[in-house]
Structure formats: structure tokens, C-alpha cells
Amino acid sequence: MALLLSSCSTVDQITGVTLDVARVETMIEDGVMEQGGFSVTATCPDPMAGQVGDTRTCQIVDEAGTTALVDITIQNDQGDVVWKVQQ
């Protein structure tokens, strides 16, 4: 799976910089569909939290079973994140 996909979005904040995992997964799935034109299922660690600048890793799987890792970087204490499929 050769992808150069990424996005910046606001994710609901629970406390501090604990992210809403379901929203992050949906954001990745929607972004890959919009940018790449194909469907994936994203799976992220739950809970997903950290300090501003920290990166967490999620996984995506396409319909053929091909997997890729996605870096999620926490941008600020409001829960803004940037995601990028690893090369």
C-alpha cells in the first residue's frame, strides 16, 4: 500500500490531551477514502493520550488485508491532531 496521506483535524478532548479514539479512527478512515479513494479500517490504542508533540501509532487495514501504520501527533492541549501514513 503506497500512500502519502495526511490530515490535520480537531478531535474531542476528554481530559488533558486524552483523545477520543473512535473519532481519531473515523478521521483516518474518512481521510484515506477522500485522499486515496479506497476503504480502510483504522485501529488505535485505547486510551490514546500524551503530551503536546507526542506521536502515537494506529494501524489501518484495507479490503485486501494489506496493513500500514499511521502516526498520530498531538498538536495542542485542545486535542488537535495530525495524522500521516508511515512510508
C-alpha positions as CSV (number, residue, x, y, z in Angstrom):
1,M,0.0,0.0,0.0
2,A,1.9,3.1,-1.2
3,L,0.3,6.1,0.4
4,L,1.2,9.7,1.0
5,L,-1.8,10.7,3.0
6,S,-2.1,13.0,6.0
7,S,-4.6,15.3,7.7
8,C,-5.0,17.9,10.4
9,S,-8.2,17.9,12.5
10,T,-9.7,18.7,15.8
11,V,-10.6,15.7,17.9
12,D,-12.8,15.9,21.0
13,Q,-10.8,16.2,24.2
14,I,-11.8,14.2,27.3
15,T,-9.2,15.4,29.8
16,G,-5.8,17.0,29.2
17,V,-4.7,15.5,25.9
18,T,-6.6,12.2,26.1
19,L,-8.1,11.7,22.6
20,D,-11.4,10.2,21.6
21,V,-10.1,7.0,19.9
22,A,-13.3,6.4,17.9
23,R,-13.2,9.9,16.4
24,V,-9.5,9.5,15.5
25,E,-10.2,6.2,13.8
26,T,-13.1,7.7,11.9
27,M,-11.0,10.7,10.9
28,I,-8.3,8.4,9.4
29,E,-10.8,6.1,7.6
30,D,-12.6,9.1,6.1
31,G,-9.3,10.8,5.2
32,V,-8.0,7.7,3.4
33,M,-11.2,7.4,1.5
34,E,-11.2,11.1,0.5
35,Q,-7.5,11.2,-0.4
36,G,-6.8,7.6,-1.6
37,G,-10.2,6.6,-2.9
38,F,-10.4,3.3,-1.1
39,S,-11.8,2.0,2.2
40,V,-9.7,1.0,5.3
41,T,-10.4,0.1,8.8
42,A,-8.3,2.0,11.4
43,T,-7.5,0.6,14.9
44,C,-5.9,2.9,17.5
45,P,-4.7,2.1,21.1
46,D,-7.4,2.9,23.7
47,P,-6.9,5.0,25.7
48,M,-4.7,7.3,23.5
49,A,-3.2,10.2,25.4
50,G,0.1,12.1,25.7
51,Q,1.7,15.4,25.8
52,V,1.7,18.0,23.0
53,G,4.1,16.9,20.3
54,D,3.8,13.2,21.3
55,T,3.2,10.7,18.5
56,R,1.1,7.6,18.8
57,T,0.7,4.9,16.2
58,C,-2.5,3.4,14.8
59,Q,-2.9,0.7,12.2
60,I,-5.0,0.6,9.0
61,V,-6.1,-2.4,7.0
62,D,-7.5,-2.2,3.5
63,E,-10.1,-4.6,1.9
64,A,-7.3,-6.8,0.6
65,G,-5.8,-7.3,4.1
66,T,-2.8,-5.0,3.5
67,T,-1.8,-3.2,6.6
68,A,0.0,0.1,7.2
69,L,0.9,2.2,10.3
70,V,-0.4,5.7,10.8
71,D,1.4,8.3,13.1
72,I,-1.0,10.5,15.1
73,T,0.8,13.6,16.5
74,I,-0.9,15.6,19.3
75,Q,-0.7,19.3,18.2
76,N,-2.1,21.1,21.3
77,D,-3.9,20.7,24.6
78,Q,-7.3,21.2,22.8
79,G,-6.9,17.8,21.1
80,D,-5.9,18.9,17.6
81,V,-4.0,16.1,15.9
82,V,-2.2,15.5,12.6
83,W,-2.1,12.0,11.1
84,K,0.2,10.6,8.4
85,V,0.5,7.1,6.9
86,Q,4.1,5.8,7.5
87,Q,6.2,5.1,4.4
